[in-house]
Amino acid sequence: MNEVSRDRDHAFGDKLAAKVRKKPVLVAVDLGAESCRVSLLRWIEGQPEICLIHRFANSARDQGNGLRWDIAAIEAGVEEGLRACAQLAPEGIAAIGVDGWAVDYVRLGPGGHPVANPFCYRDERNVESQNLVHGKISAQRLYELTGVQILTLNTLYQLRADGDAEQNLPWINLPEFLLHRLGGRRVSEYTNATHTQLLGVGDHAWSPEIFRAAGLDLNAASPLVNPGTDIGQLQGPLASLPAFHNTRLIAPACHDTASAIAGIPAQGDDWAFISSGTWSLVGCVLDSACISEAARQKNFSNEGGVGGRIYFLKNVNGMWLLRQCIEQWRSQGQTWTVEQLVDASANVDAPEGLLDVDDPDLLLPGDMPARINAQLKHSDQAAIPEGVGMAPKMTSLILHSLAARYAAVLQNATSISGKTFKRLYIVGGGSKNGVLNQLTARATGLQVLTGSTESATVGNFAIQLAALEGRYTNDVGVAANAVAEWAAILANQPGDAQALGDTIPVHRVQEIQRPNGKALA
């Protein structure tokens, strides 16, 4: 170790010692569309230790009344995890934060109870609703007001799809709902609110113009708060447990992607990110929103970030494609895991063409191999025949197509924002996918660094710690630099995350084309 490195490590150690004297024990709940996780942060000999205490499966089901989430099962799973945390931390838990996927919400009846299981964003009702809304207010005007990517899954279209009798019922997004059920105030946290397509990009307030145009009740929306806001004390049966006697409820960045990006301990301004999971959120961090005509044409989104920053990104279809294929193959008696298929895909020839992974038909559930082959045929490509070799070949096609799409999105982000990237941080469950990471490095020409598979949990904890430390203002909530400092400590990295994970060698950018010959956009 050279002197510079030694001095840097000593400085980092001094900062760590000073910041963790109080050593608050915390819980982070991360709601996922496929699994939910409850994690505990404790300090062992002054070092942070994050333990995944409870993980439970989650999925939407259609039982004849639309594709919906089992909200009671989600609540029960979270409570089971919290009780387990209480047993492991008799010294007391200072705070709980909840993050999760965006856009979906719960309508509340008397006593704050759900009137029904919430709809899943993939329900087909949103297609008609989007057309109805655009008949009242154009997509262009919506983008001017919100700076948000036009997607059928956005909360705006879902709310309009609800019946007229429900329009005056209060609604609350899922992470905030869990915090509310635990005893917190009914709120809408800023990073999550930006995903509704109802929040003004300039004033960060609910847009009366959009509510009026869509026929929505503004009074049904929750009061807005910034990331890191303390929204009350834990109440109810859990509060009787000794570990939860004085536990605060903190709204972190309730959108899991915002928490995941906050969990990247990166320095400098030359990096982009991919939060890789069911969805891939691909983009960069800006100081202010970019709502230029070029941004609108490419359908980029200006999502709320920590410390008042903007996450300039696009939603790209992610590992949903492969998981849907696996479900279909399982129903046919073929048992594959994601890991097995990724390994097998490395041993087949690269595909001659590519998928348009963001084709709306590929966003819907059910028989994904048939949907993919239908697109191949439509674009005059050969379908992948059924049989023993189908799964690895289709996996290879999916991974190559995702990498190509990532590269195109990042190239567009550069041309629109003017930023130049040298590094690409990949966090979330997809960061374990070595084949996809390698393909992404080749397609983008960037140095790829892999972060935590639980980056949302790391960011959740970092935001809670910054809030408890008092690094909070009413204007923006917790300070971005304070959260980054805590993220570095939790990752046990002195500042920049060069050692955060595996570094993949840089490759030259390769021009990637859509199957129809048009450049990816």
C-alpha positions in Angstrom: 0.0 0.0 0.0 1.4 3.4 -1.0 1.4 6.4 1.3 -1.5 8.1 -0.6 -3.6 5.0 -0.2 -2.6 4.6 3.5 -3.5 8.3 4.2 -6.8 7.9 2.4 -7.7 4.8 4.4 -6.8 6.5 7.7 -8.9 9.5 6.7 -11.8 7.2 5.9 -11.4 5.3 9.1 -11.4 8.6 11.1 -14.6 9.7 9.3 -16.2 6.3 10.0 -15.4 6.4 13.7 -16.7 10.0 14.0 -20.0 9.3 12.1 -21.0 6.0 13.8 -20.5 6.8 17.4 -24.2 6.6 18.0 -24.5 3.4 16.0 -28.2 3.5 15.3 -29.8 0.1 14.5 -32.1 0.4 11.5 -34.5 -1.6 9.4 -34.9 -1.2 5.6 -37.9 -2.7 3.8 -37.5 -3.1 0.1 -40.7 -4.1 -1.8 -40.1 -5.9 -5.1 -42.4 -7.0 -7.8 -41.0 -10.5 -7.5 -39.7 -10.6 -3.9 -39.7 -8.3 -0.9 -36.9 -8.0 1.6 -36.5 -6.9 5.2 -32.9 -6.0 6.3 -31.3 -5.1 9.5 -28.3 -2.7 10.0 -26.2 -3.2 13.1 -22.7 -2.1 14.1 -20.2 -4.8 15.0 -17.0 -3.5 16.6 -17.7 -0.2 14.9 -18.3 -1.7 11.5 -21.6 -1.7 9.7 -23.3 -5.1 9.2 -26.3 -5.4 6.9 -28.2 -8.7 7.2 -31.1 -9.8 5.1 -33.5 -11.0 7.8 -36.5 -12.0 5.8 -37.3 -12.5 2.1 -40.7 -13.5 0.8 -42.1 -14.0 -2.7 -44.4 -11.5 -4.3 -46.4 -11.7 -7.5 -49.5 -10.2 -9.1 -52.4 -12.6 -9.8 -55.5 -12.3 -11.9 -58.5 -13.9 -10.2 -61.1 -12.6 -12.5 -61.0 -8.9 -11.4 -57.8 -7.7 -13.0 -54.1 -8.2 -12.3 -53.7 -7.3 -8.6 -51.3 -7.5 -5.7 -52.1 -9.4 -2.5 -51.7 -6.4 -0.2 -52.5 -8.4 3.0 -49.8 -11.0 2.1 -47.3 -8.1 1.6 -48.2 -6.6 5.0 -48.0 -10.0 6.7 -44.5 -10.7 5.2 -43.2 -7.3 6.3 -44.5 -7.8 9.8 -42.9 -11.2 10.0 -39.6 -9.6 9.0 -40.0 -6.8 11.5 -40.7 -9.2 14.3 -37.6 -11.2 13.4 -35.5 -7.9 13.5 -36.9 -7.1 16.9 -35.7 -10.4 18.3 -32.2 -9.9 16.9 -31.8 -6.3 18.1 -32.9 -6.1 21.7 -30.8 -2.9 22.1 -33.6 -1.1 20.2 -34.2 -0.1 16.6 -34.0 3.6 15.9 -35.9 3.8 12.6 -37.6 1.9 9.8 -37.7 3.0 6.1 -39.6 1.5 3.2 -38.8 1.7 -0.5 -40.3 -0.2 -3.4 -41.4 -0.2 -7.0 -43.3 3.0 -8.2 -46.6 3.8 -9.8 -48.9 1.3 -8.1 -51.1 2.5 -5.2 -53.8 1.6 -2.7 -57.2 3.3 -2.5 -58.1 3.8 1.1 -61.6 3.5 2.8 -62.7 4.2 6.3 -60.0 3.8 8.9 -57.3 3.9 6.3 -57.9 0.3 5.2 -57.6 -0.7 1.5 -60.9 -0.9 -0.3 -59.5 -3.7 -2.5 -56.3 -5.3 -3.5 -54.3 -2.8 -5.6 -54.0 -3.2 -9.4 -50.6 -4.2 -10.9 -49.1 -1.7 -13.4 -49.1 -4.5 -16.0 -52.9 -4.7 -16.1 -54.2 -4.2 -19.6 -56.8 -1.6 -18.4 -54.2 1.0 -18.6 -54.0 1.0 -22.4 -57.6 2.3 -22.9 -57.2 4.7 -20.0 -54.1 6.2 -21.5 -56.0 6.9 -24.8 -58.8 8.5 -22.8 -56.4 10.8 -20.9 -54.6 11.8 -24.1 -57.9 12.8 -25.5 -58.1 15.4 -22.7 -54.5 16.5 -22.5 -51.8 15.7 -25.0 -48.7 13.6 -24.4 -46.6 16.6 -25.4 -48.3 18.8 -22.8 -48.0 16.1 -20.1 -44.2 16.0 -20.8 -44.0 19.8 -20.7 -45.6 19.8 -17.3 -43.9 16.8 -15.7 -40.8 15.9 -17.7 -41.8 12.2 -17.2 -41.5 9.4 -19.7 -44.9 8.6 -21.3 -45.7 5.0 -20.2 -49.0 3.2 -19.9 -48.1 2.0 -16.5 -47.8 5.5 -14.9 -50.1 6.2 -12.0 -52.0 8.9 -13.9 -53.5 6.4 -16.3 -54.1 3.8 -13.6 -56.1 6.4 -11.5 -58.2 7.3 -14.5 -58.9 3.7 -15.1 -60.6 3.4 -11.6 -64.3 3.9 -11.6 -65.9 7.3 -11.1 -67.2 6.2 -7.7 -63.6 5.7 -6.5 -62.2 9.0 -7.6 -62.8 10.8 -4.3 -61.1 8.0 -2.3 -57.7 8.8 -1.0 -54.8 6.9 -2.7 -51.2 6.3 -1.6 -48.3 4.5 -3.3 -47.3 1.2 -1.9 -44.1 2.0 0.1 -45.8 5.0 1.7 -48.8 2.8 2.4 -46.7 0.4 4.4 -45.3 3.3 6.4 -48.8 4.6 6.9 -50.0 1.2 8.2 -47.1 1.1 10.6 -48.3 4.4 12.1 -46.9 7.2 9.9 -48.7 10.1 8.3 -50.3 9.6 4.9 -47.7 11.1 2.6 -46.4 11.0 -0.9 -42.6 11.0 -1.0 -41.0 13.2 -3.7 -39.0 10.6 -5.7 -42.0 8.3 -5.8 -44.4 11.1 -6.7 -42.5 12.0 -9.8 -43.4 8.6 -11.2 -47.1 9.3 -11.0 -46.9 11.8 -14.0 -48.9 14.2 -11.8 -46.1 16.3 -10.3 -45.0 19.6 -11.8 -41.4 19.4 -12.9 -40.7 23.0 -12.0 -42.5 23.6 -8.7 -42.4 19.9 -7.4 -46.1 20.2 -6.6 -49.2 18.3 -7.7 -50.3 19.7 -11.1 -53.9 21.1 -10.9 -54.0 21.2 -14.7 -53.4 17.5 -15.1 -55.8 16.5 -12.3 -58.5 18.6 -13.9 -57.9 17.3 -17.4 -57.9 13.7 -16.3 -61.0 14.1 -14.1 -59.0 13.2 -10.9 -59.7 14.6 -7.4 -56.7 16.6 -6.2 -57.9 16.2 -2.6 -57.4 12.4 -2.9 -53.7 12.8 -3.3 -51.4 12.7 -0.3 -49.3 15.6 1.1 -45.8 15.7 -0.5 -42.7 15.2 1.6 -39.0 15.0 0.7 -36.7 12.0 1.1 -35.5 11.5 4.6 -38.6 12.9 6.2 -39.6 11.6 9.7 -43.4 10.9 9.3 -44.1 9.6 12.8 -43.5 6.9 15.4 -44.1 3.2 15.0 -47.5 2.3 16.4 -49.8 -0.7 16.8 -48.9 -4.2 18.0 -45.3 -4.1 16.9 -44.7 -1.0 19.1 -45.2 -3.2 22.2 -42.0 -5.1 21.4 -39.1 -3.8 23.4 -36.9 -3.2 20.3 -39.6 -0.9 18.9 -40.5 1.2 21.9 -39.2 4.5 20.3 -38.8 3.6 16.7 -39.3 6.4 14.1 -40.7 5.9 10.6 -38.6 7.6 7.9 -39.7 8.0 4.3 -36.4 7.4 2.4 -36.3 7.7 -1.3 -39.5 5.6 -1.5 -38.9 4.7 -5.2 -36.5 1.8 -5.1 -34.5 3.1 -8.0 -33.9 6.4 -6.3 -32.7 4.6 -3.2 -30.5 2.3 -5.4 -28.8 5.2 -7.1 -28.4 6.9 -3.7 -26.6 3.7 -2.6 -23.9 4.2 -5.3 -20.9 5.7 -3.5 -19.5 7.4 -6.6 -17.5 10.6 -6.9 -17.2 12.8 -9.9 -19.6 13.6 -12.8 -18.5 11.1 -15.5 -20.7 8.2 -14.6 -24.0 6.7 -15.6 -26.1 4.0 -14.0 -28.2 1.0 -14.7 -30.5 -0.2 -11.9 -31.0 -3.7 -13.2 -33.8 -6.0 -12.2 -37.3 -6.7 -13.4 -36.9 -3.4 -15.1 -33.7 -1.7 -16.1 -33.5 2.0 -15.3 -30.8 3.5 -17.5 -29.5 7.0 -17.2 -27.5 9.6 -15.3 -27.7 12.2 -12.6 -28.4 15.9 -13.4 -28.6 19.0 -11.3 -31.8 20.1 -12.9 -34.5 18.7 -15.2 -34.0 18.4 -18.9 -37.3 18.8 -20.8 -36.0 19.7 -24.2 -37.7 18.7 -27.3 -35.0 16.1 -27.9 -35.6 14.7 -24.4 -39.3 14.4 -25.2 -38.8 12.9 -28.6 -36.6 10.2 -27.0 -39.1 9.8 -24.1 -36.6 10.4 -21.3 -37.9 10.8 -17.8 -36.8 13.3 -15.2 -37.3 11.3 -12.0 -36.8 12.8 -8.6 -33.5 12.1 -6.8 -32.0 12.6 -3.4 -30.9 16.1 -2.5 -33.0 17.7 -5.2 -31.1 16.1 -8.0 -32.7 14.6 -11.1 -32.3 11.1 -12.4 -32.5 11.5 -16.1 -33.4 8.0 -17.3 -35.4 5.7 -19.4 -37.3 2.6 -18.3 -36.1 -0.4 -20.3 -37.6 -3.8 -20.2 -35.3 -5.9 -18.0 -35.0 -9.4 -16.7 -38.8 -9.6 -16.8 -38.3 -11.0 -20.3 -36.2 -14.0 -19.2 -38.3 -14.7 -16.0 -41.5 -14.8 -18.1 -39.8 -17.2 -20.5 -38.7 -19.4 -17.5 -42.3 -19.5 -16.2 -43.6 -20.6 -19.6 -40.9 -23.3 -20.0 -41.6 -24.5 -16.4 -45.3 -25.0 -17.4 -44.0 -27.2 -20.2 -41.9 -29.3 -17.8 -38.5 -27.6 -18.4 -36.9 -26.4 -15.2 -34.3 -23.7 -15.6 -32.9 -21.1 -13.2 -31.8 -17.7 -14.4 -28.2 -18.6 -13.5 -28.3 -21.8 -15.5 -29.7 -20.0 -18.6 -27.2 -17.2 -18.4 -24.3 -19.7 -18.2 -25.8 -21.8 -21.1 -26.3 -18.7 -23.2 -22.5 -18.0 -23.2 -22.0 -21.2 -25.1 -24.2 -20.5 -28.1 -23.5 -18.3 -31.1 -24.4 -14.7 -30.9 -27.8 -13.9 -32.5 -27.8 -12.5 -36.0 -30.5 -9.9 -35.2 -31.9 -8.3 -32.1 -35.2 -7.8 -30.3 -36.9 -4.5 -29.7 -37.1 -5.2 -26.0 -39.4 -2.2 -25.4 -42.1 -3.5 -27.8 -45.4 -3.0 -25.8 -46.3 -6.6 -26.4 -43.2 -7.7 -24.5 -44.3 -5.7 -21.5 -47.4 -7.9 -21.0 -47.4 -11.3 -19.1 -48.0 -14.7 -20.6 -46.1 -17.0 -23.1 -43.1 -14.8 -23.6 -41.3 -17.2 -25.9 -44.3 -17.0 -28.3 -44.3 -13.2 -28.0 -40.6 -13.0 -28.8 -40.9 -15.3 -31.8 -43.9 -13.3 -33.1 -41.7 -10.2 -33.1 -38.9 -12.0 -34.9 -41.3 -13.2 -37.6 -42.8 -9.7 -37.9 -39.3 -8.2 -38.5 -38.4 -10.9 -41.0 -36.1 -12.8 -38.7 -36.1 -16.5 -38.1 -38.1 -17.7 -35.1 -36.2 -19.8 -32.5 -37.6 -23.3 -32.8 -38.9 -25.1 -29.8 -36.8 -27.9 -28.4 -33.9 -28.6 -26.1 -31.8 -25.7 -27.5 -34.5 -23.1 -27.5 -34.0 -21.7 -24.0 -30.2 -20.9 -24.2 -30.6 -19.4 -27.7 -33.6 -17.2 -26.6 -31.7 -16.2 -23.5 -28.7 -15.1 -25.6 -31.0 -13.1 -27.8 -32.6 -11.4 -24.8 -29.2 -10.5 -23.2 -27.7 -9.2 -26.5 -30.8 -7.1 -27.1 -30.8 -5.7 -23.6 -27.1 -4.7 -23.9 -27.8 -3.0 -27.2 -30.7 -1.1 -25.8 -28.7 0.1 -22.8 -26.0 1.4 -25.2 -28.5 3.2 -27.3 -30.2 4.9 -24.3 -26.8 6.0 -22.9 -25.7 7.4 -26.3 -28.9 9.4 -26.4 -28.4 10.5 -22.8 -25.0 11.9 -23.8 -26.3 13.7 -26.9 -29.2 15.3 -25.1 -27.6 16.2 -21.7 -24.2 17.0 -23.0 -22.6 14.8 -20.4 -19.7 12.5 -21.2 -19.5 9.1 -19.4 -16.4 7.0 -18.6 -17.9 4.7 -16.0 -21.2 2.8 -15.8 -22.4 1.5 -12.4 -24.7 -1.5 -12.5 -26.6 -2.2 -9.3 -29.5 -4.3 -8.3 -30.2 -8.0 -8.9 -29.0 -7.8 -12.5 -25.5 -6.8 -11.4 -24.8 -10.5 -10.8 -25.4 -11.3 -14.5 -21.8 -11.5 -15.7 -22.7 -12.3 -19.3 -25.0 -9.3 -19.6 -22.5 -7.1 -17.9 -19.8 -8.1 -20.4 -22.1 -7.5 -23.3 -23.0 -4.1 -21.9 -19.4 -3.2 -21.6 -18.8 -4.1 -25.2 -21.9 -2.3 -26.5 -21.2 0.9 -24.5 -17.5 1.1 -24.5 -17.6 2.2 -20.8 -15.8 0.8 -17.8 -18.5 -1.2 -16.1 -18.5 -1.5 -12.3 -20.9 -3.7 -10.5 -22.4 -2.6 -7.2 -24.5 -4.2 -4.6 -27.4 -6.5 -5.6 -29.2 -4.8 -2.7 -28.3 -1.2 -3.6 -31.8 0.0 -2.8 -31.4 -1.3 0.7 -28.0 0.4 1.1 -29.4 3.7 -0.2 -32.5 3.3 2.1 -30.1 2.9 5.1 -27.9 5.8 4.0 -30.9 8.1 3.7 -32.1 7.1 7.2 -28.6 7.7 8.7 -28.3 11.1 7.0 -31.7 12.1 8.4 -30.9 10.9 11.9 -27.7 12.8 11.7 -29.6 16.0 11.0 -28.4 16.5 7.5 -31.9 17.5 6.3 -33.5 20.7 5.1 -37.1 21.5 4.3 -36.2 22.4 0.7 -34.8 19.1 -0.5 -34.8 16.7 2.4 -31.5 14.9 3.1 -28.4 16.3 1.5 -27.0 14.3 -1.4 -23.4 14.5 -0.2 -24.4 13.2 3.3 -26.2 10.3 1.7 -23.2 9.5 -0.5 -20.9 9.6 2.6 -23.0 7.1 4.4 -23.3 4.9 1.3 -19.5 4.8 1.1 -19.3 3.8 4.8 -21.9 1.1 4.3 -20.1 -0.2 1.3 -16.9 0.0 3.3 -15.3 2.0 0.6 -13.3 5.2 1.1 -15.2 7.6 -1.1 -15.2 6.5 -4.8 -16.5 3.1 -5.5 -13.7 1.8 -7.8 -13.5 -1.3 -5.6 -17.2 -1.6 -5.3 -17.3 -4.7 -7.5 -15.8 -6.3 -10.5 -14.4 -4.0 -13.1 -15.0 -5.2 -16.6 -12.4 -4.3 -19.3 -13.5 -1.5 -21.7 -14.4 -2.4 -25.2 -15.0 -0.3 -28.2 -18.5 1.0 -28.9 -20.2 -1.1 -31.5 -23.1 0.3 -33.5 -26.2 -1.7 -32.7 -29.2 -1.7 -35.0 -32.9 -2.6 -34.5 -34.0 -5.7 -36.4 -35.7 -3.4 -39.0 -32.4 -1.6 -39.6 -33.2 1.6 -37.7 -30.8 2.6 -35.0 -32.0 2.0 -31.5 -33.6 5.1 -30.0 
